[in-house]
Amino acid sequence: MPIDPDEYYGDMLEGLAAWFASPFVADLRATVARFPAPDLGNALNRNQVASKRWLVDRLREAAGERFGTITILGGWFGVLGAMLLHDPRLAIRRVVSVDIDPRCAAIAESLNATHVRSGRFVAETGDMLLRDYPPIASGTDVESPDVVVNTSCEHIAAFGDWFARLPQGQLVVLQSNDYRGVAGHVNCVSDLEAFRAQAPLRPLLYAGTLPTKRYRRFMLIGRK
Ligand SMILES: C[S@@+](CC[C@H](N)C(=O)[O-])C[C@H]1O[C@@H](n2cnc3c(N)ncnc32)[C@H](O)[C@@H]1O
């Protein structure tokens, strides 16, 4: 009898959710059932998860464990939001995941259903180039700073215009890569130095490179 892959992998995800008592795996199982077509597999592949894990670990080392609102631009299907909010080492008030693609918000909210219910995750459809970034109110962000994350810098042709919109002193986490030739990769950088020149941060709390099989990913953490 032919195997129905949805049922086959769905059963496994349900089993894993029960085994690890994992609300995230339960949310993932519900999401793949509700949204079978979009490419959630890509957003959860090994490279993607490794680069988000790298971000979470370095952010914790560079800026601590307590955060206010973390705004994720180009947040796609909400994988990074889930990894941040489910990390037991971190205390994050709220994650806002913004993407220009109108397909993303419903999927991101389904993948983060646990934290939508508790009011700690929201997905918005919008263009990061048109967004207003509130100024840093003095004294309010010392214990739990707000963070702006953009792991899609390679997708932003008008990167300089976007960076100019951020308020002075904003804590940011930026990722880009040298993976040229991929549709939508209109702002790749050749190396970490080129990325640092594109996005000058002071203080620069972290700068690093994560090599993968086909390309290198670059990350900067610091204040604009
Ligand atoms: C392929 S995904 C993520 C790639 C990225 N390297 C990562 O791992 O997070 C890029 C996302 O950026 C979004 N995006 C591109 N331009 C945008 C913009 N101006 N504002 C908001 N989202 C944007 C796309 O819709 C897409 O979901």
The ligand as an SDF file (V2000), in Angstrom:
LIG
                    3D

 27 29  0  0  0  0  0  0  0  0999 V2000
   14.7510   33.8560    2.0690 C   0  0  0  0  0  0  0  0  0  0  0  0
   14.2600   34.6970    3.4350 S   0  0  0  0  0  0  0  0  0  0  0  0
   15.4670   34.6290    4.6630 C   0  0  0  0  0  0  0  0  0  0  0  0
   16.9120   34.6090    4.2430 C   0  0  0  0  0  0  0  0  0  0  0  0
   17.8780   34.9330    5.3180 C   0  0  0  0  0  0  0  0  0  0  0  0
   19.2210   34.6740    4.8640 N   0  0  0  0  0  0  0  0  0  0  0  0
   17.6340   34.1820    6.5970 C   0  0  0  0  0  0  0  0  0  0  0  0
   18.1870   33.1070    6.7950 O   0  0  0  0  0  0  0  0  0  0  0  0
   16.8660   34.6690    7.4350 O   0  0  0  0  0  0  0  0  0  0  0  0
   14.3150   36.4070    3.0350 C   0  0  0  0  0  0  0  0  0  0  0  0
   13.0420   37.0440    3.4850 C   0  0  0  0  0  0  0  0  0  0  0  0
   13.1900   38.4580    3.4220 O   0  0  0  0  0  0  0  0  0  0  0  0
   11.9400   38.9770    3.0300 C   0  0  0  0  0  0  0  0  0  0  0  0
   12.1420   40.3460    2.5300 N   0  0  0  0  0  0  0  0  0  0  0  0
   12.8060   40.7350    1.4050 C   0  0  0  0  0  0  0  0  0  0  0  0
   12.7650   42.0810    1.2880 N   0  0  0  0  0  0  0  0  0  0  0  0
   12.0650   42.5510    2.3710 C   0  0  0  0  0  0  0  0  0  0  0  0
   11.6920   43.8530    2.8100 C   0  0  0  0  0  0  0  0  0  0  0  0
   12.0230   44.9420    2.1120 N   0  0  0  0  0  0  0  0  0  0  0  0
   10.9870   43.9710    3.9600 N   0  0  0  0  0  0  0  0  0  0  0  0
   10.6360   42.8710    4.6800 C   0  0  0  0  0  0  0  0  0  0  0  0
   10.9610   41.6070    4.2970 N   0  0  0  0  0  0  0  0  0  0  0  0
   11.6770   41.4420    3.1680 C   0  0  0  0  0  0  0  0  0  0  0  0
   11.4550   37.9900    1.9730 C   0  0  0  0  0  0  0  0  0  0  0  0
   10.0690   38.0780    1.7470 O   0  0  0  0  0  0  0  0  0  0  0  0
   11.8570   36.6630    2.5920 C   0  0  0  0  0  0  0  0  0  0  0  0
   10.8570   36.0740    3.3670 O   0  0  0  0  0  0  0  0  0  0  0  0
  1  2  1  0
  2  3  1  0
  2 10  1  0
  3  4  1  0
  4  5  1  0
  5  6  1  0
  5  7  1  0
  7  8  2  0
  7  9  1  0
 10 11  1  0
 11 12  1  0
 11 26  1  0
 12 13  1  0
 13 14  1  0
 13 24  1  0
 14 15  1  0
 14 23  1  0
 15 16  2  0
 16 17  1  0
 17 18  1  0
 17 23  2  0
 18 19  1  0
 18 20  2  0
 20 21  1  0
 21 22  2  0
 22 23  1  0
 24 25  1  0
 24 26  1  0
 26 27  1  0
M  CHG  2   2   1   9  -1
M  END
$$$$
